Amino acid sequence: MDCPACGASLHQITVSDITVDVCKDGCGGIWFDNFELEKVDEKYESAGESLLNIKPESPVPIDSSKPRLCPKCPNIKMMRHFRSVKGEVQIDECPSCGGVWLDQGELGLIRNQFDNDEARHEAARAYFSNEFEDDLKQAESQNAKKATERKKFAKALRFICPSNYIPGKQDWGAF
């Protein structure tokens, strides 16, 4: 396989129970097959320690603005997106096989973003609250208005309903 960033040949390295592909002769990036990154992306996962110190023999400059092709799937462009809610690390992920490419040093940044799972979850809650809170409040307001309109409509038509029907209190009926 060839490196998606610089084109050099990738070399396999086995760490713990996973085998990753590393660009030793070029840029120093790492290719993780689907679900492999999750085994080394936390500080407490000792298998990831050995991948932090991968240095290329002769570093090659890379252009991170160019689209990258998946080293496993022919002619498939990888998607670039942020790895976490902090938005500090952009990774390249293949939409076909789910593999992930990390440039040199990105694994260390990912491992050091959060001290523990609770900190990660709190950052996610804060991010989603910040991003979607206004939209959720607006949707709740619209739903409340619609419910009020439905009740008014039901009240206006109560003369055609049975006398024992109370709108919103029965499981049967049109309102």
Protein Blocks (a to p, Z undefined) as FASTA:
>chain_A
ZZfklopacddddehjbccdddfklnopacddehklmmmmpfklmklmmmmmcccfbacd
ddfkbccddfklghiacddddfblnomaccdddfklopacddehklmmmmmmpmblklmm
mmmmmmmmmmmmmmmmmmmmmmmmmmmmmmmmmmmmmmmpcfkbcghiamgdjZZ
